[in-house]
Amino acid sequence: MVAGAWGVHLYTGLGAVLGLLSLYYAAAGAFRASFIALGIATVIDSSDGPLARALRVKERVPTFDGALLDNVVDYLTYVVAPVFVMIRAHLLSPGAAGLAMASVVMLASAYGFCHTDAKGEYFRGFPSYWNLVAFYLFCLHLPARANMIVVAVFAAMVPMPIRFIYPNRTAPLRTLTLALGTLWAILTLAMLPGLPECNPILLGISLSFIAYYVVMSAALHVMTRRGEAGMVRG
């Protein structure tokens, strides 16, 4: 079973290879291949945690920090590679303005990843889903100035002490969130081979889950803050 535990770490580490492939394809202008690599990396990241807990990886390989490996891979696949895609695909403003915005994202997310309370029952701040931001901006074909505003808003939310749903850990609505998230993942992955074209109906359905995620995260944040305030007063 120790071999199985190391196999889980290898599975997690493959995300780094996919991040490299995403960078390679983006540099060549092959954005469909780049997004497919990021999509597969996201599937790995979504499944390696439950797999590690099922195989009791931490108990079987106590000298290896799987959480640190996960953060290293996540920073590459959720931040570095998607930001590079946004630059290469001209989703951000050209020249110094776009590079400055990309730098803000890199710094904000580095801060977010290193916060001791980044991952708990909820994510603290916007959880640096820059792969999704890049994907939807690529599909929506918005002007670069509009993209800059979207990116700036999400970057500003990274260090904020606001809660976002952590699908595998957030207890309220967990079953519904996981069910909708699974359907969303299947639908979104099915869209990748068709890039750069996007079916508007599928895109709209895919975005509806993002709307659910943002709205419910905000609602749960308000509810938990009120509950904490009530406990303090009590």
PyMOL commands that set and color helices and strands:
alter all, ss='L'
color gray80, all
select helices_A, chain A and resi 2-27+31-54+57-60+66-88+96-114+130-140+144-157+174-194+200-233
alter helices_A, ss='H'
color red, helices_A
select strands_A, chain A and resi 122-124+163-165
alter strands_A, ss='S'
color yellow, strands_A
deselect
rebuild
show_as cartoon
